[in-house]
């Protein structure tokens, strides 16, 4: 029982037949041009975005001070008691 249903455009090894190649030939150039156009558009949007973000120096963003960490339970206090002596 075949997993993929049979089509008249493919042979028994699921290779393209001559009829399928002939049927797709008129669309080959159009599809390639469309694909290149989409690829160029995506690369253009990516380039523009990276360039726009890299110009920002983020000086207007306030960075908070580092939070003061309290000693965690079970932490060693030997260093603290030695420093107090």
N, C-alpha and C positions, 0 to 999 in steps of 0.2 A: 504494500500500500504506500503510494508516494506521499511524502509530507507536504510538498508544494503541489498545488493543482497544476495539471498539464495545461500548457498554452501552445498555440500554433506558432508562436514566435520563438520558442525554445526547443532544442532537440532533447533526446532522452538523458543527456548529461547536463542539462540546463545551461547550455551555451547558446549565445545569440545566433539566430538563423540569419541567412542572407536577407530574408524578407524584413526582419526587424532592423537590420543595419540600413537597408534601403529606406525604410519608413522614418528612421531617425535622422538621416543625412540632411534634409532641408533645415532642421532645427539646430544642428550642431554649432554653426557660427553664431546664431542668435543666442543660444544658451550660454556659449562661452563668453560672448560680449556682456550679457546680463550678469554672469558670475563675476567677471572682472570689474564691472561697474559696482556691484555690491561690495566686493572686496576692497576696492579703492575708497568707497564711501566709509566703510568701517575703519579702515586705517586712518582716514582723514579725521574722523570723529575722535579716535583714540589719540592721535597726535595733537589735535587741538586741546583735548582735555588735559593731557599731560603738560602741555606747554602753559595752559592757563593756570593750573595748580602750582606749577613750579615757580611762577612769578610772585606768588603770595609768600610773604616772609613771616606771617602770623604774629606781628608785633602787637596787634590789637587784642590778642588772646591773653587773658591773665592766667598765669600758671600758679596754682595754689602752693603754699609752702608744704614741705614734707610733714606728714602727721607725726606727732610725738608718740612713740611706741611705749606702752607700759610693759613691765616685765611679765613674761608669760609664766603661768604656773609650772613649777618644776624646773625653772631656770636656775642655774648656778649663781650663788651670791658670793662666792669665794673672792672673786676679783673685786667686788665692791667693798667687802669687809677688809681686804688687804690694803685697799687704797685709803680707807679711813684711818688706819693706824698711823 
